[in-house]
Amino acid sequence: MVWGLSVSALFSASWYRTAELVPRLRTQARIFRHVYRGEVWRVVQDQSSGKFLRLNAQAYRILGMMDGHRSLEQIWQLACETMGDEVPGQDEILQLMNQLHNAGVLITGQVPDLDELQERTRESRRTRIKQYLSNPLALRIPLVDPDRLLTRMVGWVPIWMRPMILTAWALLIAFGGWLAFAHWEGLTADVGQLVFTPEYVLTLLLVFPLVKAIHELGHGIAIKLFGGQCHEMGVMLLVMMPVPYVDASHATGFVSKYQRMIVGGAGMMIELALAAVALWIWTWTEPGLLRVFLHDIVILAGVTTVIFNINPLLRFDGYYILSDWLEIPGLGHKANQYLGYLCKRYMLRIRRGLQPPRTTRKEPVWLTAYAIGSFCYRMVLVFTIVMFVATQFFVIGIVLALWAVYMMLLLPFSKLIKSTFNDPLIMERRLRLYSLTVLILGGLVWALALAPVSSATLAEGVVWMPEQSRIRAPQACFIREVLQPQGMVSTGQALIRCEDDLLPTRREVLALRQQELQARKVVAQRTDRVEARLIEEELSSVQTQLDDLDQRIGRFTLTAPMDGRFVVPGSSDLVGRWFQRGEVVAHIIDPDRYTVMSGVPQMGIDRVRADNQRVRLRPVDDIEREMDAHVLRAVPAATKRLPSMALALQGGGNIGIEPGQQEPMALEPLFLLELKAESDRPISMTLGGRVFVRFEHTPEPLAMQWYRVLRDLFIRKFGV
């Protein structure tokens, strides 16, 4: 909580009720001196409850007069005599009294009201329950007081050894970083195969709470190292996953911002050290359950640290580290307040009576950027979490989605409307407010639901050659001779000679059989005419086989099907290799004949077929160049077989492939379209290179486009 005094009306109609009170601080209250951006503040802490109240210099002077001997009236009179133009009004002193009372650090000499104390206890419980219900993705359940355990753990490490431990930690992290770089392929190659296996899921359920428990102990140990206290440890249900936590709020009282930052980052420091040790052991272990267990530790320590803990846009460790580093306490709350001030000042043009928030010269930039960035990131993260849960548990995902819409859109919007109509400054400008509201809503409706916007289906393709360019083995055969060197050739030019040693042998056998039948036919014509006719039919069959063999032997000389550059993959060891019938032996490459083989996802093929206004190509190796194209042919049936590995994630594309397959097979069916560029220049000089493809459709409003994307997403994820 933050309290500051400003000059306002001196007198209050409620002053007479409290003027005779004699206030003073409780004995369990502690005061810390903090400096934020050159300005001195005091932090008052109630040691019994852990609550804090932040006071500026004027408020602290008033607090210093509450010695248990002066009445509130005497305190105000003394303030009028000593504070000059900075004297607070009576309402402001009453506000300070109320906040000190709520923080539990003020007594007034009156007999305690037991009913009031019980009501405050019940109200505190109701508030905590309300917080739990308002955020079911992160419920906190306190369990134990770990202060004694942490004190013993810190006592085991002498002070003189602590710099050595910090140095060892830095070396360990550097070693772990080097290991991660050296084994990056091994770390990431197994993720796609392991993530859905039962062993991976089981070890994940065991590893995640263990890693987080060590993480939270790091916060507690850091607090004890700087002389603080930690009296609460429990379990937080984060997306229904039990995660340990400790209450590190005592670090707020530390005078040095660097101590507070170390407490905020201590959990991540221990987590990274654990990941480095796990990675080192992982490099020495054989495949098995232990290796999966260690792999989980490494991945979890990295992913959760980057997405959650170190990210300042969420209210986790990174948020408090950034807040302390910037010396802006309550960064999120102050950012929202400042954004509200900007709206009042520049949108509603309120000038009279509007007090700007207390900020230094550089704070407005930080506050504005944080307010907008944190809101957008939270929306994206909650959407991702809801979609993940919904893919596993559809009903729970729908409930979470409704809760997210209520908590992040409807509830804040209703509070905004309520505060707007309760703000007298805004009500003075209500005509402008209504006009802006109508204008903004009308503009949004027009921009989203009425204004046509360019619409397109994006895909990727690979530079392709027509089937005519492939020289295939006409029969199963051995390559005996390459008749032409690689280079430019013309249509019909002999290129490769191949042989099948069995065919000449079979021809000789058939020729001998033919001679035998001819001799038998001459004899049968004299003795048995029926047998002669049978022999004649058999001779005809043998002759047909001989003609077929002659044709097959003649086709063993492979010729160029068109003009172009003769290219033989693996030409150094081509002679002597065995090729099956139809297998590609060589290519005739002509860049002018290049096409693009594109794979369109199943969800987008209907629009490409029904509303294809224009096709645009951008080669990856010449990204600034764009050219028109048209569909040359379309494969009518869907397939999972990729035309090239260049379209897969492993080849730089965006299509995931099934692991363990002999040839690249996409995870989801694709429709293949062959495209022909409408350009005098070749698409690319690199056969097999990737090309970005854009199928442009009739422009339509963004709302319709977003609806289609969400519909396809629900169909793909949930089948509804």
N, C-alpha and C positions, 0 to 999 in steps of 0.2 A: 504494500500500500504506500502511496506517496501523498504527502500533504504539503501545500505551500500557501502562503498568505499573500493577498493582494489588497490594495486599498479599495474600500467600498464604504457603504454607510456604516457609521460608528455604532449606532444603537440598535438594540433588538427588543421586540415586544416580549420575548420569552426570558429576558435576562433576569428578571426579578425572581424567577423560580430557582435559579442556580447561583445567584450572586453570593450567598453565604456559605457555599461549599468550600471546603479546605482540601484541595487536591494535592496528591504527591504520588511519586512512582512506587510501585511495589518493589520489595527487596529482590525478587527474582528477575527484575528487569536489568538488561545489560545494554550499554550504549557503545556503538562503534563509529569511528570517524572515517567516512569515505570521501574520495575526491572524484567527481565525474566531470571531465572536460574542463578542469580548472575551477570548478565550483564545489565548495565544501558542503556535504550533507551529513546528517547523523542517522544511523540505523538503530532503532530501539527494538530489542528482542525480548520476548517472554520465554524464559528458559523452560517453563513447565509445558507450554503448548507448542513452542517453536514458531509462533507467529512473529512477523516483522512489521515494522512501520518505518517508512523513510521520511525524514523531516528536512526541510531546507533551513537556512540560517535563521530566518525570522521565527519560524515555528519552534526551533530549538531554544531561542531566547525566551519565548513564553514558557516552554517546558522547564527551563532553568529556574524560573520564578516559582514553580510549584514545589515548595519545600516542606509542605505540611504545616506551616504556620500562617501563611497568608491565605485569606479568602479569595474567591474568584474576583470579587469586586476590587480588592486591594491589588491583585495581580494586574487587572486591567488599568487601574489608575497609575500604577508604576510603569506599565508599558507606555501609557500616554506621556509620561514625563521623560522617559529615557529613549524611546524609539523614534521620536520625531515624526517625519512624514511616513515612516514605515509602520506606524501603529496599526494593528489589526482592528477590524470591527468586532463588535460583540458576537455577531453571528459566526464569524470565523473562529473565534475562541471556542464557542460552543461546538462547532464542527470538529475542532482539534480534540476537545474533551471527549466527544462521541467516538472518534476513531481510536484514541488511546484506550477508552473503555472497551471497545470491541476487540482490541488487540490483547486485552487482559493485563495491561501494565499500569493501570491507574486505580487508585483508591481515593475516596473522598472523605473518609472519617465517619461516614454514616454506618449504622448497624447493618450488616449484610442482610439482604432480603433472600431468605432461603428459597422462597418460591421463584424469585427471579433467577437464582443460580440454577435451579432445576429446569426452568424453562429454557435457559441458555444452553444447557446440556442437551435437552431434547431437540432444540433448534439446530444445534451442531450435528446431531445424528441425522436429522431430516435433510440437512444440506448435503451431507456425505452420501446418503442414499439417493438423493436427487442427482448428484453428480454421477453416481454409478449408472443410474437408469438412462441418463442423457448421453452416455457414451458406452454402449455395450461392447464396442470393439476393444476397450481398454479398461476393464474393471479392476480395481485395486482391493486386495484383501490383506490387511496387515496381520502378521502372525507372531513375530518374536521381537525382542529388544536385543540387538546384536552388539551393544556398546561394549560390554565386558569382553566378549570374544575378540572384538577388533582391538581393544586395548592390549590384550595379551599378544595378539599377532604382531602388532607394531613394536611391542617391547622385546620381541625376539630378535629384532634387527637393530644393532647398535647404530648410533648417529654417524659414527665415522665410516660405517660401511655403506651408507646410503648413496653417496656420490659414485662409488664403485658399482653399485647395482644399476644406477642410471646409465653409466657408461656401458655396462654389459648389455643392458636392454637395447641401447642404440646399435651396438655391434650385432646383436641378435636380429634386429629388424633389418639391418642392411644385408645380413646373410640370408634372411628369409626372402628379401626382395630379389637378391641374385638367384636364389633357387627357383623362385616363381618365374623369373625371366628365362632361365635355362630350361625349365620343364613346362613351359606354357602350353605346348601342344598336348602333352600328356594330361595336364590338368583340365583342359577344356574339351579334349576329344571324347572323354567318357561321359560328359554331362548328359548329352542327348540320349545315351544308351542306359544310363543309370537312373535317371530322374523318375522313371515310371516303374522301376523294379521294386518288389516287396522289400528287399534288403535295404535299399536306399531310403524308402519311406520309414521303415522301422528304425534305422539308425538316426534318421532326421529327428524323429520324435524323442529320441534319447539324447541326442547331441545338443539340440537347441536350448533346452532348459539348463543343461550343464554349462554351456558356454556363457549363457546370460547370467548364471549364478556367479561365475568367476568374474564376469564383467562388473556386476554390481558390488562384489566384494572390493574391487579396485576403487570404486568411489568411497566406500566406507573407510578403507585403509588410508586413502589420501586425506580424508577429513581428520582422522586421528593423528596423522603426521603433523598437521598444522594446529593441533590442539583443540579441535572441534569435537562435537558429540554426534552420535548416530543412534537414535532410539527406536527406529521402526524398520523392520524388514518383513517382506511378505511376498505375495504372488499377484501378478497382474495378468489377467486373461486378455492377451493380445490376439485378436481374431481367433478366439476360442483355444489358443495355445497358452498353457501356463508358463509364465515368464517371471523369474524372481526380480525383485526390485528392492532398493533401500531408499530411505528418505534422506536426501543430501541437502535439505534446505538450510541446515546449520552453516553451511559454507557461505551463505549470503552475508553473514556477519564478518567474514574475513576482511581485513583492511586492504590487503594487497589484491589487486585484480588478477595478478598472475597466479596467486594461490587459488583463487576461485576458478580460474581457467584450468589449472592442473587438476583440481578436483573434478571438473567437468570432463576432462579428457583422460582421467586415470583408467576408467573402465575400458576405453578403446585401446589404451597402451597395453594393458594386460591381455586384452583379447588378441591384439596383433602379435604379441609375444607367444601366446598359445598357438596361434596359427603358424608362426614360423617354426616352432618345435614340431608341430604336427606335420608340416610340410617336409621337414628334414627326415622324420621317421618314415613318411610316405614314400620317399625316394628309395628307401632300403627294403620295403616290404613287398612280398609277392601278392598277386591278385587274390582277393578273398574278402571276408567280412571286415577284418581289421583295416585293410586298405580303403574300403568304402567308408568306414568310421572316420579315419583320418582325413579322407577327401571331404567329407561333410564338414569337419571342423574348419578346414581351409576355406571352403566356399562360404560357409555361414559367417565366419569372421570378416570376410571381405564384403559380401553382399549386404549384410545387415548394417555394417559400419558405414558403407557409402550411401545406401538408400535411406536409412533411418538415423543412426546415431550421429554421424558427422554432418548431416544435412541441416543447416540452420533454418530452413523453411518449415521444419516440423519442431514441435516443442520437446525435443530430446536434447542430447548432450551438445550437439553443434549449435543449437539456439542459445543456450546459456553461455557457451564459449564466445560466440559472436557478440552477444549482449555485453559481456564483461570486457571484451577487447575494444568495442566501440565506446564503452563507458556510457551506455544508454540502458539503464535498468528498466525492466518492463518493456522491452523493445516492441513486442507484438501489440500490447495494449496501446502504447504511445503511438505506434504507427497507424493503428485504426483511428485513434483520436485525431491525428494530424490529417489523415485523408478526409475525415468528416469536416474538419475546419476548411480544407481546400474547397470542398464542395459548397459549403456555405459562403465562402469568401468570393469565389470566382464564378460559380454557377448561379447561385441565388443573389449574388451581389450584395450580401449583407455587410455593412461597414459599421454602423452605429451599434455600440454595445457588444460587439463580437470581440472577445479576448483571444488573441492567438496563443497557442500552446508555447510554453517556455522551451525554446530550442536554441542551440548554438548555431554557428554559421554553416557547418557541414551536415548537421543532423537532418534537415528536410529532405535531402537527396536519399539518405539511407532509409528514412521512415517511409517515404513514398514508394521506393523500390521494394522494400520488404513487405509492405501491406499488399501490393499487387501480386508480387511473386509468390508469397506464401499462400494466398488464396488460390491461385491457379494451380500450384503444385499439390495442395491438399485435395483439390477437386480431381486432378488426374490420379493421384494415389488412391483415393477412396474408390474411384471408378474401377481401377485395376484390381483392388482387393475384392470388391463386390463381384466382378466378373470371374475372378479366380475361385471364390467360394461358390458362386452359382454353377460353375462347370462341374464341381464335385457334388454339391447339394443344392438342387435347383430351388426348392421351396425356401431354404434358409437364405439363398442369394436374393430372392425376390423380397423377402422381409428386410434384409440389409439394404437393398436398393431403396425401398420405401423409407426406411429410417434415414438413409443418407440424404434423400431429397428433402425430407422434413427438417433434419438437423442443419443442413448446410445451405438450404435455399429458403424453405417456407418459414422456419422459425426466425432466422436472422431478418428476413424481409418483414415479418410481422412486428418484430421489435423495432425495426427501422421506422415503420409507419407509426407505431405508437409513440416513439420518441420524437418523431417529426411533428405530430399534432400536439405534443406536450411542450414543445419548445416555442416560447413566445417570440423569439427573434425570427424563427422561420415563419410563424403565423403572420407576422407583419408583412412578409413577402409571399403570402400564399397565392396571390394571383400569378406571380412569376413561377412559383413552384408548380401550380397546376398546368401552366402553359408549357413549362419544360417537360413535365411528366407526359403530357399528351404528345409533345413533339418527339421526345425520345422513344416512347412506345410506338408511335406511328412510324417513326423512322426505322425502328427495329422490325416491325411487321412488314413494312415495304421492302427492307433490305433482305429479310429472310424468306418471306412468303410470296413476294410479288416480283421483285426485280430478277430478271433472267441473268444467270451467271454461267460462264463457260463451264462445260461439263465434259469429262473425258474418262476413259478407262486406261490405266497405265499398265504396261507389261514390259517384259524384256525379251529380246530375241538374240539369235546368234547368226553371224554371217554364214551363209549356206550356199552350196552349189547344187544345181539340178542333178537329177539322177543320171542324166546323159553323161555327166563329167566323170563318173566313176567307172573305172576299168575293172571288171569282175572276172574271176576265173570261170570259164565256161563249163569246165569239168573239174573233178578232183584231180589235181596234178602237181608235179614238181616244176619249179622254175628252173630252166636250163640255161637261159641266156637273156641278157638285156640288150636288145638290138640297137637302141638309141640312147645317147646320154641325156640326162635331164636338161630340159630347155624347151625352146619353142618347136612345136611339131604341127603338122597339117593333117587334115582329115584323111583317114585311110592309111596313114603311114604305119608300117610294122614297128612295134615297140618291144614286145617281149615274146619269147618262145618258151613254151612249157610242154612237158611230156608226162605221159603216164605209161610206164614200162609195161603195164599189163595189157594195154590196148593193142600194140603190135603183136604181142604173143597170141592174144585172143583172135586177131585177124588171121594169123598164120594157121591156127587151129581150124577156124571156120573155112579157110581156103582149102585145106586138106580135106575137110569134111565135104566141101563142095565137089572136089575131084572124085572122092569116093562115091558120092551119090550119082554123079554123072556116069561113072563106069557101071554101077548097078542098074542105072536106067537103060543103058544100051542092052544089057543082058535081059532085063525084064521085058523089054519090048518084043523080044523074040519068044519068050516063054509064057509070060503072065502079064496081060495088058492092065489088069486091075492094079497089080503091084506097081506097074510102071506109072500109073496116074498118081498113086500115093507118093512115090519117090519124086515125081515132078512137083507136087505141092510142097514137099519138104525142101526141095531145091529152091523154090521161090522164097520160102521163109529164110533160108540161109543167105540168099542173095540180098534180101531186105536188111538182114543184120550186117552184112558186109558193107552195104551202102551207108548204113547208119554209122558204122565204125569209121569209114572213110571220111564222113562229114565231121565226126568228132575229132579225128586226128587232124583234119585240116583246120579246125578252129583253135588249135593249140598255138597258133600265131596270133597274138593280141594286137589289134590295130587301134589307132586313135579315133574315137568317135566324133571328134570335132577339133577345130583349131584351138590352140592354147599352149600353155606351158606344161610340159610333162614333168610330173613330180612323183617320186617313188618313196614312200615312207620306209625307213630302214633299208635303204638301198645297199648298204655295205654288206649285209648278210642275206640279201634277197635270193641269190642263186642257191639252189638246193633246198629252199623252203617248200613245205607242202601246204597247198591251199585247198580248202573244200569248195565245192561247186557254189558259185554265187558270192564268194568272199571277195572283198575289195583288195585288189593288188596294187593299183596305182590310181592317180588322178590326172585329169587334164584341167588345169586351172586357167580361167579367163575372168579377170576382175569385172569385165563388162557384163558378164552373165550372173554375177553374184545376186543372190536373193537373201531374204531374212526369214528364218524360221522362228516364229514367236509362239510362246506358250501363254495362253490366256486362262486365268482361273475359271472354275466352273460357275462362280457367282457372277462373272462379268461377261460371259459369252453371249447371253441373250441380247444385251444392249449393243454389243459389237455387231451382231448379225442384223438386228432390227433397225438400228439407228446409227449408222456409221457415216458421218458426214465427211470426215477427212482423216487420213493417217499420216503421222509425222514420225520421222526417224532421226535419232541422234547417236552416231557411233561413239562408243566410250573412248576410243583413241583420238577422237576429234570432236570433243563435246560441244564446241561452239558452232559446229556445222549442223544445220537442220535441213531436211529434204522431205518432199512429199512422196507418198507411196500409195499403192493400191493392193488389194488382196488378190493374189494370183490363184491360189487354191486353198481350200479349207478341208482339213480332215474331219469327216462328219462325226466320228465317235471320239469320246474322251479316252485319254490314255494316261498312265502314270510314267511311261518310259520317256525320259528326257532325251532330246536330240543331241545334247552336248552337256558335259560337266560344267561348261562355262556358265550355265544358267543356275547351277546349284550354289548353295551358300559357300561350299568349299572352293568353288571356282570364282567367287566374287559376285555371284548373282543373289537373288532373294528367294529362291525356292528350296525348302527343306527336303532332304532325301531320306529314304528309309535306310537305316544302318544294316550292315551285313549282307547286302545284295551284290551280286556279281556285276550288274550294270546299274547305272543311276536310275532310281525309281522315286518319283515325287511322292511326298506324303499325301497330297490331295490330287485328284484328277485334273488334267489340263486338256485344253483344246488347242491343237496345233494349227497355225495359220502361216502360209508362205506368202511373203510380201515382196513386191517388186518396186524398187525405187524409181521414181520418175525424174531421173537426173542423168545428165551426160557423163558425169564423173562416176566412178565406181563408189559403192557404199563405203568400202574400206579396202585397204590393201592387205588386210590380215584375215585370212580364212579362219573361221571359228571365233572371231572376236565378238564381244557383246555389243548389243545395240539397244538403246532405250526406245520404246515404242509408245506412241500416244494415239489412241483411237478417240477422235473428237466426236461428240454427240451434239444434238440440238441443245442450246442453252436452256437452263431451267433454274428455278429458285433454289437457294441453298437449303431451305427446309426440306424440299423434296429429295435433294441429294443426300442430306444427312439421314432422312428417314430410310432411304434405300440402304445406306451403309449399316445403320442399326438393325434393319430387318435382316440383311445378309449375315450380320454378326450373330444375331439370335438363332438364325437357321443353322449356321455352321456350328455354334457352340452347344445349343440346346435342342436343335431339331424341332423348334416350334415357330 
